């Protein structure tokens, strides 16, 4: 069912996205480890899903009728952890313990230990196959839940992604929406120099998917795309999120050096200052 929104809702979601980015910077600075670039680029779509679009309840994380989100690019776990904590799945204070020994919030998501995490991911290329299984099970059980999965663009170098893409279209999994965080950078550099992906849109269309392309930092466009793909029938859907790696922190944006390197003390303070200023600008519109 199409979900309507107004400008106040969009501003609220944009504010939450800034809050999540501040959590990410804080978590990685404390941990002295982690992946800031791909976490920051993924934030807006995950916020749109959890704080507006998806049918989910943190008090019932195992509700059989819930919508599912699977973070296939598991190294962006800080974004997912921050969203889950702000949603109420576990205390926000736990974010400060990212990657500590005996803390359940490790570098990649682990299901069973963390409420709201649907799948253990991090070995790239597996998330879409897992999502296929969950979506197919929903069909067989005659459930009306929807499955969402996010992949990194570098992750689609993995052959298993394309096996999964073929399977999803074969079974016409129209209760499945995948998203690609298309930020054009992976650990070794520009995606087009490591292994050319263009044209992403034509590739997924050729595999039998319904494809929509949006600005991955524009909440309105993301929500419209989710409404559109939810309504599309007889095909799985792909939303290409055109994003900026490190989005929200000027010196991290489009900087591959921050793929897997946390901010030092000076960078931490600079990043938080920038995000504080952005937060105040958005608050002025509330």
SVG drawing of the C-alpha trace seen along z (x, -y; Angstrom):
<svg xmlns="http://www.w3.org/2000/svg" viewBox="-2 -28 46 51">
<polyline fill="none" stroke="black" stroke-width="0.4" points="0.0,0.0 1.3,-3.4 2.5,-5.4 2.0,-9.2 4.3,-11.7 4.6,-15.5 7.4,-18.0 7.4,-17.7 8.0,-13.9 10.9,-14.4 12.5,-17.0 12.1,-14.6 13.8,-11.8 16.6,-14.1 17.2,-15.0 17.3,-11.3 19.8,-10.7 22.1,-13.3 21.7,-11.8 22.6,-8.3 25.7,-9.8 26.8,-11.3 26.4,-7.9 28.5,-6.3 31.4,-8.8 31.2,-8.4 31.2,-4.6 34.1,-4.3 36.2,-6.9 35.7,-5.1 36.4,-1.7 39.4,-2.9 38.2,-0.6 35.4,-0.2 34.1,-1.4 33.0,-5.1 32.6,-5.6 30.1,-2.9 28.2,-3.3 27.7,-7.0 26.6,-6.5 23.9,-3.9 22.3,-6.0 19.4,-7.8 17.9,-4.7 18.1,-2.7 16.5,-5.6 13.7,-5.8 13.0,-2.1 13.0,-1.9 11.5,-5.2 8.8,-5.4 8.4,-2.7 8.8,0.8 6.3,2.6 8.4,3.5 8.1,3.3 11.2,3.3 9.0,4.9 8.3,7.9 11.5,8.4 10.5,12.0 6.9,11.1 6.3,13.5 4.5,10.7 7.2,8.1 8.9,6.7 12.6,7.7 15.8,5.8 19.0,7.5 22.3,5.6 24.3,7.6 27.2,5.1 27.9,6.1 30.8,3.8 28.3,1.0 27.0,2.5 27.5,-0.8 24.7,-2.3 22.3,0.6 23.2,0.7 22.6,-3.0 19.2,-2.7 18.2,0.3 19.2,-1.4 17.3,-4.6 14.3,-2.4 14.3,-0.8 15.7,2.7 18.4,2.3 19.8,-0.6 21.5,-3.5 24.2,-3.4 25.3,0.0 26.6,-1.7 29.6,-2.9 30.8,0.6 31.2,1.3 33.8,4.0 34.7,4.5 35.4,8.0 32.2,9.7 30.0,7.0 27.4,8.3 27.9,5.3 30.9,6.6 32.3,5.4 29.7,7.3 26.1,8.0 25.4,11.3 21.8,12.6 20.4,14.4 22.6,12.2 21.2,8.8 17.5,8.1 16.5,6.8 19.4,8.3 17.8,10.6 21.0,12.3 24.7,12.6 26.5,10.9 29.9,9.7 31.1,12.4 30.1,10.3 27.6,11.6 25.5,13.7 22.9,11.3 20.8,11.4 20.7,15.2 19.5,15.1 16.9,12.5 15.7,14.7 15.0,17.5 13.1,15.3 11.0,13.8 10.3,17.3 9.3,18.5 6.9,15.6 5.3,16.6 5.0,20.3 3.5,19.3 1.1,16.8 2.5,14.0 2.3,10.4 5.6,9.1 8.2,7.5 11.9,8.2 14.5,5.4 18.2,6.0 21.1,3.5 24.2,4.4 27.4,2.4 28.3,1.6 31.7,3.2 29.9,6.3 28.3,6.9 31.7,8.1 30.8,11.3 29.5,14.0 27.0,15.2 25.1,11.9 24.3,12.7 23.2,16.2 20.9,14.8 19.6,12.2 18.7,14.9 16.9,16.9 14.9,14.0 13.5,13.2 12.9,16.9 10.6,17.1 9.1,13.6 9.8,12.5 7.8,9.3 8.0,9.2 11.7,8.5 13.3,5.1 17.1,4.9 19.1,1.6 22.6,0.9 24.6,-1.7 26.1,-3.1 28.9,-5.2 31.5,-4.2 34.3,-3.4 35.4,-0.1 38.4,0.9 40.8,0.9 39.6,-2.3 37.0,-3.3 34.6,-0.6 34.9,-1.2 38.7,-0.8 38.6,2.3 35.9,4.1 33.6,2.0 29.9,2.2 28.3,-0.2 25.6,-0.1 24.2,1.1 20.6,0.3 20.8,2.3 22.5,5.2 19.8,5.7 17.1,5.1 18.7,7.8 18.4,10.2 14.7,9.6 14.5,7.0 12.3,3.9 14.8,1.0 14.4,-2.4 17.3,-4.9 17.3,-7.7 19.5,-10.1 20.3,-8.0 20.5,-10.9 17.1,-12.4 14.6,-11.0 11.6,-12.0 13.0,-10.1 13.8,-7.1 10.3,-6.9 8.7,-7.4 10.9,-4.6 9.9,-2.3 6.2,-3.0 6.8,-2.3 8.7,0.9 6.3,2.3 3.5,1.9 5.3,3.5 4.2,7.1 5.7,10.2 9.3,9.1 11.8,8.4 12.8,4.8 16.1,3.0 16.6,-0.6 19.9,-2.1 20.9,-4.6 23.3,-7.1 25.3,-8.0 28.5,-9.6 30.8,-7.6 31.4,-9.3 28.3,-11.5 27.8,-14.2 31.5,-14.7 33.2,-16.9 36.7,-15.4 35.4,-11.8 33.2,-12.3 34.5,-10.5 37.7,-9.7 38.6,-6.0 41.0,-6.4 38.0,-6.3 36.7,-3.0 37.9,-1.1 39.8,-3.7 38.2,-5.4 38.6,-9.1 41.5,-10.2 40.9,-12.7 41.2,-15.8 39.0,-14.3 36.5,-13.2 36.0,-16.7 35.9,-18.2 33.3,-15.6 31.1,-16.2 31.3,-20.0 30.0,-19.7 27.2,-17.3 26.2,-19.6 25.9,-22.5 23.8,-20.5 21.6,-19.4 21.0,-22.9 20.0,-24.0 17.5,-21.2 16.1,-22.0 15.4,-25.5 12.8,-24.1 10.9,-22.1"/>
</svg>
